[in-house]
Amino acid sequence: MTAARLERHGEVSVLYVMAAPAEYGDHLRARIQPLMTGIGPVEAAVALTAALARLEAAGDLPDLIVSLGSCGSRVLEHAAVYQAASVAYRDMDASPLGFPKGVTPLLDQPAVLTLPCPIPGAPVARLSTGANVVSGAAYDAIDAEMVDMETWALVRAAQTFGLPLIALRGVSDGRAELKALEDWTATLHHVDRNLAVALDRLIAVLEADGLAALEIPALQGQDPAQRSPDSITS
């Protein structure tokens, strides 16, 4: 885990968070130094909570957390970057006890958490977080266009400190069955480039509008499975 380092864009201080060094390519390295949490919801929650606790103790909490990384999708354009309009926790299933699937018992949270999508015109999609790699027919059971392994945990950690979180995800896999590590890593250099483009656009919005930009709603009526004319890809 790398140390937390805040970046400032206008009046907004930002903590960037990523899971794996393989996703942190040359284009992002030229722009940011993120907190590296490790892979999966447990590592993500532990690492971000610990980092935020240290920052809070130093009186230096960020205004915003931005999570960057790859995701899987069977329906979205590969290598393109999407703003996560919402996130669900697919591991949680207490339905035998009468709770709706995805709802954590005794926690006052819905099964799906809405996230800000402040980059105007950039495509949006729903995200599902869980501790498993999704491949092939496993997508049939997931009610979201994207899957990852960290965002729900990061959002819950951020909520504990009263902080908003933006999630930007580049599609690295999903069209074919995953059979080897290279099936994930082979496209990460394209994802890195497109995440950097998205990041530049986000920074411009934050510098222009500050945290008020987070109140911009996701585009209404947009089908996330279709490529937007303004998709973040090159």
FENMOBEL-V550589 format. One record per residue. RES is the residue in one letter. BURIAL is + if it has 24 or more other C-alpha atoms within 12 Angstrom, else -. D_LAST is the distance of its C-alpha to the last C-alpha in whole Angstrom. Layout:
# FENMOBEL-V550589
res=RES burial=BURIAL d_last=D_LAST
res=RES burial=BURIAL d_last=D_LAST
This chain:
# FENMOBEL-V550589
res=M burial=- d_last=30
res=T burial=- d_last=29
res=A burial=- d_last=31
res=A burial=+ d_last=30
res=R burial=+ d_last=29
res=L burial=+ d_last=28
res=E burial=+ d_last=26
res=R burial=- d_last=26
res=H burial=+ d_last=24
res=G burial=- d_last=27
res=E burial=- d_last=30
res=V burial=+ d_last=28
res=S burial=+ d_last=28
res=V burial=+ d_last=25
res=L burial=+ d_last=26
res=Y burial=+ d_last=23
res=V burial=+ d_last=23
res=M burial=+ d_last=22
res=A burial=+ d_last=23
res=A burial=+ d_last=23
res=P burial=+ d_last=22
res=A burial=+ d_last=20
res=E burial=+ d_last=17
res=Y burial=+ d_last=18
res=G burial=+ d_last=16
res=D burial=- d_last=16
res=H burial=- d_last=13
res=L burial=+ d_last=15
res=R burial=- d_last=18
res=A burial=- d_last=18
res=R burial=- d_last=18
res=I burial=+ d_last=20
res=Q burial=+ d_last=23
res=P burial=+ d_last=23
res=L burial=+ d_last=26
res=M burial=+ d_last=26
res=T burial=+ d_last=28
res=G burial=+ d_last=28
res=I burial=+ d_last=27
res=G burial=+ d_last=28
res=P burial=+ d_last=30
res=V burial=+ d_last=33
res=E burial=+ d_last=32
res=A burial=+ d_last=29
res=A burial=+ d_last=32
res=V burial=+ d_last=34
res=A burial=+ d_last=32
res=L burial=+ d_last=31
res=T burial=+ d_last=34
res=A burial=+ d_last=36
res=A burial=+ d_last=34
res=L burial=+ d_last=34
res=A burial=- d_last=38
res=R burial=- d_last=38
res=L burial=- d_last=36
res=E burial=- d_last=38
res=A burial=- d_last=41
res=A burial=- d_last=40
res=G burial=- d_last=40
res=D burial=- d_last=36
res=L burial=+ d_last=34
res=P burial=+ d_last=31
res=D burial=+ d_last=30
res=L burial=+ d_last=27
res=I burial=+ d_last=25
res=V burial=+ d_last=22
res=S burial=+ d_last=21
res=L burial=+ d_last=17
res=G burial=+ d_last=17
res=S burial=+ d_last=16
res=C burial=+ d_last=18
res=G burial=+ d_last=19
res=S burial=+ d_last=18
res=R burial=+ d_last=20
res=V burial=+ d_last=19
res=L burial=+ d_last=15
res=E burial=+ d_last=12
res=H burial=+ d_last=11
res=A burial=+ d_last=9
res=A burial=+ d_last=8
res=V burial=+ d_last=10
res=Y burial=+ d_last=13
res=Q burial=+ d_last=16
res=A burial=+ d_last=19
res=A burial=+ d_last=22
res=S burial=+ d_last=25
res=V burial=+ d_last=26
res=A burial=+ d_last=29
res=Y burial=+ d_last=31
res=R burial=+ d_last=31
res=D burial=+ d_last=34
res=M burial=+ d_last=36
res=D burial=- d_last=39
res=A burial=- d_last=42
res=S burial=- d_last=43
res=P burial=- d_last=46
res=L burial=- d_last=48
res=G burial=- d_last=47
res=F burial=- d_last=43
res=P burial=- d_last=40
res=K burial=- d_last=38
res=G burial=+ d_last=35
res=V burial=+ d_last=38
res=T burial=+ d_last=39
res=P burial=- d_last=43
res=L burial=- d_last=45
res=L burial=- d_last=41
res=D burial=- d_last=41
res=Q burial=- d_last=37
res=P burial=- d_last=36
res=A burial=+ d_last=34
res=V burial=+ d_last=31
res=L burial=+ d_last=30
res=T burial=+ d_last=28
res=L burial=+ d_last=25
res=P burial=+ d_last=24
res=C burial=+ d_last=20
res=P burial=+ d_last=20
res=I burial=+ d_last=17
res=P burial=+ d_last=17
res=G burial=+ d_last=15
res=A burial=+ d_last=13
res=P burial=+ d_last=14
res=V burial=+ d_last=17
res=A burial=+ d_last=19
res=R burial=+ d_last=22
res=L burial=+ d_last=22
res=S burial=+ d_last=25
res=T burial=+ d_last=26
res=G burial=+ d_last=29
res=A burial=- d_last=30
res=N burial=- d_last=29
res=V burial=+ d_last=26
res=V burial=+ d_last=26
res=S burial=+ d_last=25
res=G burial=- d_last=27
res=A burial=- d_last=29
res=A burial=- d_last=29
res=Y burial=+ d_last=27
res=D burial=- d_last=29
res=A burial=- d_last=31
res=I burial=+ d_last=28
res=D burial=+ d_last=28
res=A burial=+ d_last=24
res=E burial=+ d_last=21
res=M burial=+ d_last=20
res=V burial=+ d_last=22
res=D burial=+ d_last=22
res=M burial=+ d_last=25
res=E burial=+ d_last=26
res=T burial=+ d_last=25
res=W burial=+ d_last=28
res=A burial=+ d_last=30
res=L burial=+ d_last=28
res=V burial=+ d_last=29
res=R burial=+ d_last=32
res=A burial=+ d_last=33
res=A burial=+ d_last=31
res=Q burial=- d_last=33
res=T burial=- d_last=36
res=F burial=+ d_last=36
res=G burial=- d_last=35
res=L burial=+ d_last=31
res=P burial=+ d_last=28
res=L burial=+ d_last=25
res=I burial=+ d_last=22
res=A burial=+ d_last=20
res=L burial=+ d_last=16
res=R burial=+ d_last=15
res=G burial=+ d_last=12
res=V burial=+ d_last=13
res=S burial=+ d_last=14
res=D burial=+ d_last=17
res=G burial=+ d_last=19
res=R burial=+ d_last=19
res=A burial=- d_last=22
res=E burial=- d_last=25
res=L burial=- d_last=24
res=K burial=- d_last=27
res=A burial=- d_last=26
res=L burial=- d_last=24
res=E burial=- d_last=22
res=D burial=- d_last=21
res=W burial=+ d_last=19
res=T burial=+ d_last=18
res=A burial=- d_last=17
res=T burial=+ d_last=13
res=L burial=+ d_last=14
res=H burial=+ d_last=12
res=H burial=+ d_last=8
res=V burial=+ d_last=10
res=D burial=+ d_last=11
res=R burial=+ d_last=8
res=N burial=+ d_last=7
res=L burial=+ d_last=10
res=A burial=+ d_last=11
res=V burial=+ d_last=9
res=A burial=+ d_last=11
res=L burial=+ d_last=14
res=D burial=- d_last=14
res=R burial=+ d_last=14
res=L burial=+ d_last=16
res=I burial=+ d_last=18
res=A burial=- d_last=19
res=V burial=+ d_last=20
res=L burial=+ d_last=22
res=E burial=- d_last=24
res=A burial=- d_last=24
res=D burial=- d_last=26
res=G burial=+ d_last=27
res=L burial=+ d_last=28
res=A burial=- d_last=28
res=A burial=+ d_last=25
res=L burial=+ d_last=25
res=E burial=- d_last=27
res=I burial=- d_last=25
res=P burial=- d_last=25
res=A burial=+ d_last=22
res=L burial=- d_last=21
res=Q burial=- d_last=24
res=G burial=- d_last=24
res=Q burial=- d_last=21
res=D burial=- d_last=20
res=P burial=+ d_last=18
res=A burial=+ d_last=18
res=Q burial=- d_last=16
res=R burial=+ d_last=13
res=S burial=+ d_last=13
res=P burial=- d_last=12
res=D burial=- d_last=11
res=S burial=+ d_last=9
res=I burial=+ d_last=7
res=T burial=+ d_last=4
res=S burial=- d_last=0
